[in-house]
Structure formats: C-alpha cells, structure tokens
C-alpha cells in the first residue's frame, strides 16, 4: 500500500488510477503532518469489505432468548450422536 499527498495525487491521478486498477492501494495524505484522509482501493476489494445484510428482513425484527433458556452446542447444530 503506497502513500501519496493530495497534490501529487491530483497531478498523477491517471497513473495512480492505473495502479489501483492493477490491484494496488493508496493512502491519500494531507498537510505537513501527512495525515491520512482517504484510501484508494480497487472496486472489487472495496466491494468485498462491505458488510452483508442478513436477508430481506434485516433490522425489522428482534430475537430475544429468555434468561432460563438453554441449548447445547449439539442441539444448536442439529447434531445427533450415532446410535449403537
């Protein structure tokens, strides 16, 4: 991952964009202290980092378990021990 100042990024944007398309990432920095302000990443890499939404009913309901509710790991996974 490279680091580039804003002015340099503006001046060499086409070359930097070509590198990004090739899979490289750049941190954009600003000011004398070179504080990071953003990151240029390939679109496919950015797309993979996006959180997945848990189905069409995401954020529309709530699952609450009673305090005395118990289930073993085997029951949760649907595991049944082999019968002899």
C-alpha positions in Angstrom: 0.0 0.0 0.0 1.5 3.3 -1.1 1.0 6.7 0.4 0.6 9.9 -1.7 0.0 13.5 -0.9 -3.2 15.2 -2.2 -1.2 17.5 -4.6 0.8 14.5 -6.0 -2.4 12.5 -6.4 -4.0 15.3 -8.3 -1.0 15.7 -10.6 -0.6 12.0 -11.3 -4.2 10.8 -11.0 -4.3 8.8 -14.2 -1.1 6.9 -13.3 -2.4 6.3 -9.7 -5.7 5.1 -11.1 -3.9 2.7 -13.4 -2.1 1.3 -10.4 -5.3 0.9 -8.5 -6.9 -1.0 -11.4 -3.9 -3.3 -11.2 -4.7 -4.1 -7.6 -2.6 -1.6 -5.6 -4.0 0.6 -2.8 -3.0 4.2 -1.9 -3.5 6.2 1.3 -4.2 9.8 0.5 -2.5 12.1 2.9 -2.8 15.9 3.5 -0.9 18.7 5.2 2.6 19.0 6.5 1.9 16.2 9.0 0.7 14.0 6.2 -2.5 13.0 8.0 -4.4 10.2 6.3 -7.7 11.4 4.8 -8.7 8.6 2.5 -7.8 5.4 0.7 -8.0 4.5 -3.0 -8.7 0.8 -3.4 -9.7 -1.4 -6.3 -13.5 -1.6 -6.6 -13.6 -5.4 -6.2 -11.6 -5.1 -2.9 -13.9 -2.4 -1.6 -17.0 -4.4 -2.6 -15.7 -7.4 -0.6 -15.2 -5.3 2.5 -18.9 -4.1 2.6 -21.0 -5.7 5.3 -23.6 -8.2 4.2 -27.2 -7.6 5.0 -28.8 -10.6 6.7 -31.7 -11.1 4.3 -34.7 -9.1 3.4 -35.9 -8.9 7.0 -32.7 -7.4 8.3 -33.3 -4.7 11.0 -37.0 -5.5 11.0 -37.2 -7.8 13.9 -35.6 -8.9 17.1 -34.7 -12.3 18.5 -34.8 -12.5 22.3 -34.0 -15.5 24.4 -35.4 -16.0 27.9 -32.8 -15.9 30.7 -33.6 -19.6 31.6 -33.4 -20.8 28.0 -30.7 -23.4 27.5 -29.5 -25.3 24.4 -26.3 -27.4 24.0 -24.0 -26.8 21.1 -25.1 -30.2 19.6 -28.7 -29.2 19.7 -28.0 -25.9 18.1 -26.1 -27.5 15.3 -28.6 -30.3 14.8 -26.0 -32.9 15.7 -27.4 -36.3 16.7 -24.9 -38.8 18.2 -24.6 -42.1 16.3 -26.9 -44.8 17.7 -25.4 -48.2 18.7 
